[in-house]
Amino acid sequence: MTAWQPIETAPRNDDRILVMGGTWIRGNKQRIPQEFPCLVVWDETEWLICDNEGPRSVVHGPKFWAPMPEG
């Protein structure tokens, strides 16, 4: 199991990573506490949620990150 690391150390490239903490901002602008791991990618200015099929959703202010598990 991978340990969670401070978000300041997260790669800001095209790598998909898991983040936790902060606020999930859904495409309809609803704000929800991000209390579970979420798959994201850095999109130049913010953490874009990768598995969203609707309007663009992001995570603002995540606290921790972890690499994707191998396998």
MARTI-26653 format. One record per atom (N, C-alpha, C): residue in one letter; atom name; z, y, x. Coordinates in Angstrom, 2 decimals. Last residue first. Example, Ala and Ser with C-alpha at 12.3 -4.5 7.8 and 13.67 -1.06 7.14 Angstrom:
# residues 2
S, N, 7.08, -2.25, 12.85;
S, CA, 7.14, -1.06, 13.67;
S, C, 7.87, 0.03, 12.90;
A, N, 7.80, -5.69, 13.19;
A, CA, 7.80, -4.50, 12.30;
A, C, 7.80, -3.30, 13.20;
//
This chain:
# residues 71
G, N, -11.47, -2.48, -0.69;
G, CA, -11.61, -3.73, -1.39;
G, C, -12.54, -3.75, -2.48;
E, N, -8.98, -0.02, 0.00;
E, CA, -10.16, -0.79, 0.39;
E, C, -10.24, -2.05, -0.46;
P, N, -8.01, 2.80, -1.96;
P, CA, -7.71, 1.47, -1.41;
P, C, -9.00, 0.75, -1.06;
M, N, -8.64, 6.12, -0.88;
M, CA, -8.98, 5.05, -1.82;
M, C, -8.62, 3.71, -1.19;
P, N, -5.79, 7.90, 0.48;
P, CA, -7.17, 7.41, 0.52;
P, C, -7.38, 6.33, -0.53;
A, N, -3.83, 10.31, -1.29;
A, CA, -3.91, 9.03, -0.62;
A, C, -5.38, 8.61, -0.57;
W, N, -1.77, 13.27, -1.68;
W, CA, -3.05, 12.57, -1.72;
W, C, -2.89, 11.23, -1.01;
F, N, 0.20, 15.71, -3.53;
F, CA, 0.03, 14.59, -2.62;
F, C, -1.36, 13.98, -2.74;
K, N, 0.00, 17.89, -5.27;
K, CA, 1.03, 17.89, -4.23;
K, C, 0.79, 16.84, -3.15;
P, N, -2.59, 19.99, -6.62;
P, CA, -1.98, 18.68, -6.41;
P, C, -1.00, 18.74, -5.24;
G, N, -3.63, 22.50, -7.75;
G, CA, -2.33, 22.41, -7.10;
G, C, -1.76, 21.02, -6.94;
H, N, -5.61, 21.30, -10.37;
H, CA, -5.16, 22.46, -9.59;
H, C, -3.79, 22.17, -9.01;
V, N, -8.23, 19.24, -10.97;
V, CA, -6.79, 19.21, -10.75;
V, C, -6.46, 20.41, -9.87;
V, N, -10.75, 19.47, -13.59;
V, CA, -10.26, 19.63, -12.23;
V, C, -8.75, 19.43, -12.19;
S, N, -13.72, 18.68, -15.40;
S, CA, -12.27, 18.72, -15.34;
S, C, -11.84, 18.77, -13.88;
R, N, -16.58, 19.38, -17.31;
R, CA, -15.95, 19.44, -15.99;
R, C, -14.43, 19.57, -16.08;
P, N, -16.90, 17.37, -20.30;
P, CA, -17.01, 18.63, -19.55;
P, C, -16.20, 18.58, -18.25;
G, N, -16.89, 13.81, -19.75;
G, CA, -17.11, 14.97, -20.59;
G, C, -17.30, 16.22, -19.75;
E, N, -16.22, 11.84, -18.02;
E, CA, -17.56, 11.77, -18.61;
E, C, -17.89, 12.98, -19.47;
N, N, -14.58, 11.61, -14.96;
N, CA, -14.63, 12.31, -16.23;
N, C, -16.05, 12.29, -16.77;
D, N, -13.99, 10.69, -12.41;
D, CA, -14.22, 9.73, -13.48;
D, C, -14.24, 10.36, -14.87;
C, N, -13.46, 12.81, -10.63;
C, CA, -14.69, 12.02, -10.51;
C, C, -14.99, 11.15, -11.72;
I, N, -12.42, 16.12, -10.79;
I, CA, -12.13, 14.75, -11.22;
I, C, -13.43, 13.96, -11.29;
L, N, -12.30, 18.24, -8.02;
L, CA, -13.06, 17.83, -9.19;
L, C, -12.74, 16.38, -9.53;
W, N, -10.43, 20.64, -6.66;
W, CA, -10.47, 19.18, -6.74;
W, C, -11.09, 18.76, -8.07;
E, N, -12.26, 23.51, -5.34;
E, CA, -11.24, 22.86, -6.16;
E, C, -11.44, 21.34, -6.16;
T, N, -14.28, 24.51, -3.73;
T, CA, -13.16, 25.40, -4.05;
T, C, -12.03, 24.73, -4.82;
E, N, -15.96, 22.29, -2.86;
E, CA, -16.04, 23.61, -2.24;
E, C, -14.83, 24.51, -2.50;
D, N, -14.73, 20.01, -4.17;
D, CA, -15.99, 20.62, -4.61;
D, C, -16.06, 22.08, -4.16;
W, N, -13.40, 16.93, -3.29;
W, CA, -13.35, 18.37, -3.04;
W, C, -14.71, 18.96, -3.37;
V, N, -12.75, 14.57, -5.85;
V, CA, -13.52, 14.93, -4.67;
V, C, -13.43, 16.45, -4.53;
V, N, -10.47, 12.09, -7.25;
V, CA, -11.09, 13.41, -7.15;
V, C, -11.97, 13.50, -5.91;
L, N, -8.59, 10.11, -9.37;
L, CA, -9.68, 10.09, -8.40;
L, C, -10.40, 11.43, -8.42;
C, N, -5.08, 10.27, -9.68;
C, CA, -6.38, 10.62, -10.23;
C, C, -7.42, 10.64, -9.11;
P, N, -1.84, 9.08, -10.63;
P, CA, -2.92, 9.22, -9.64;
P, C, -4.27, 9.45, -10.32;
F, N, 0.08, 11.19, -12.85;
F, CA, -0.44, 9.88, -12.48;
F, C, -1.55, 10.07, -11.45;
E, N, 0.70, 13.69, -13.73;
E, CA, 1.82, 12.82, -13.38;
E, C, 1.38, 11.42, -12.97;
Q, N, -0.20, 16.68, -14.07;
Q, CA, -0.86, 15.53, -13.44;
Q, C, 0.22, 14.60, -12.89;
P, N, 0.23, 18.30, -17.19;
P, CA, 0.82, 17.94, -15.89;
P, C, 0.16, 16.67, -15.35;
I, N, -2.59, 19.96, -18.53;
I, CA, -1.70, 18.81, -18.65;
I, C, -1.09, 18.54, -17.28;
R, N, -4.31, 22.28, -20.44;
R, CA, -3.58, 22.07, -19.19;
R, C, -2.55, 20.98, -19.40;
Q, N, -7.57, 22.69, -21.74;
Q, CA, -6.21, 22.20, -21.98;
Q, C, -5.56, 21.88, -20.63;
K, N, -10.21, 23.35, -21.33;
K, CA, -9.19, 24.28, -20.81;
K, C, -7.76, 23.87, -21.13;
N, N, -11.95, 21.36, -21.80;
N, CA, -11.69, 22.26, -22.93;
N, C, -10.58, 23.26, -22.60;
G, N, -11.87, 19.91, -19.44;
G, CA, -13.05, 20.71, -19.73;
G, C, -12.86, 21.69, -20.88;
R, N, -8.47, 20.20, -18.21;
R, CA, -9.57, 19.50, -18.86;
R, C, -10.72, 20.46, -19.14;
I, N, -6.68, 20.26, -15.50;
I, CA, -7.30, 21.22, -16.41;
I, C, -8.56, 20.57, -16.97;
W, N, -3.68, 19.12, -14.39;
W, CA, -5.02, 18.66, -14.78;
W, C, -5.53, 19.68, -15.79;
T, N, -1.66, 20.27, -11.81;
T, CA, -2.05, 20.44, -13.21;
T, C, -3.49, 19.98, -13.41;
G, N, 0.59, 18.52, -9.59;
G, CA, -0.25, 19.65, -9.96;
G, C, -0.55, 19.65, -11.44;
G, N, 0.30, 15.01, -8.81;
G, CA, 1.04, 16.26, -8.90;
G, C, 0.08, 17.38, -9.28;
M, N, -2.07, 13.37, -6.72;
M, CA, -1.00, 13.29, -7.71;
M, C, -0.22, 14.60, -7.67;
V, N, -5.23, 11.84, -5.89;
V, CA, -4.25, 12.92, -5.81;
V, C, -3.22, 12.73, -6.92;
L, N, -7.41, 9.89, -3.92;
L, CA, -6.47, 9.94, -5.03;
L, C, -5.53, 11.12, -4.83;
I, N, -10.82, 10.71, -3.03;
I, CA, -9.43, 10.40, -2.72;
I, C, -8.62, 10.39, -4.01;
R, N, -14.02, 10.56, -1.68;
R, CA, -13.22, 10.46, -2.90;
R, C, -11.82, 10.03, -2.49;
D, N, -15.52, 12.79, 0.60;
D, CA, -14.73, 11.57, 0.38;
D, C, -13.99, 11.64, -0.95;
D, N, -16.87, 15.09, 1.29;
D, CA, -17.39, 14.33, 0.15;
D, C, -16.63, 13.05, -0.12;
N, N, -14.06, 17.12, 2.15;
N, CA, -15.47, 16.76, 2.36;
N, C, -15.94, 15.99, 1.13;
R, N, -11.33, 17.59, 3.14;
R, CA, -12.08, 18.45, 2.21;
R, C, -13.57, 18.28, 2.53;
P, N, -8.63, 15.35, 3.33;
P, CA, -9.98, 15.72, 3.76;
P, C, -10.68, 16.56, 2.71;
A, N, -5.22, 16.56, 3.32;
A, CA, -6.33, 15.85, 2.66;
A, C, -7.68, 16.29, 3.22;
T, N, -3.01, 17.91, 4.17;
T, CA, -3.69, 17.06, 5.16;
T, C, -4.90, 16.33, 4.59;
E, N, -1.97, 19.19, 1.99;
E, CA, -2.52, 20.03, 3.06;
E, C, -3.28, 19.22, 4.11;
I, N, -0.76, 17.24, 0.47;
I, CA, -2.13, 17.62, 0.12;
I, C, -2.77, 18.48, 1.21;
P, N, 1.05, 14.74, 2.27;
P, CA, 0.96, 16.11, 1.75;
P, C, -0.49, 16.52, 1.53;
Q, N, 0.53, 11.33, 1.12;
Q, CA, 0.61, 12.32, 2.19;
Q, C, 0.55, 13.73, 1.57;
W, N, 1.71, 8.12, 0.21;
W, CA, 1.21, 9.43, -0.20;
W, C, 1.48, 10.43, 0.92;
A, N, 0.76, 5.10, 1.85;
A, CA, 1.78, 6.11, 1.54;
A, C, 1.10, 7.42, 1.14;
T, N, -0.79, 2.22, 0.53;
T, CA, -0.91, 3.45, 1.30;
T, C, 0.15, 4.45, 0.87;
M, N, 0.00, -1.18, 0.84;
M, CA, 0.00, 0.00, 0.00;
M, C, 0.00, 1.25, 0.89;
//
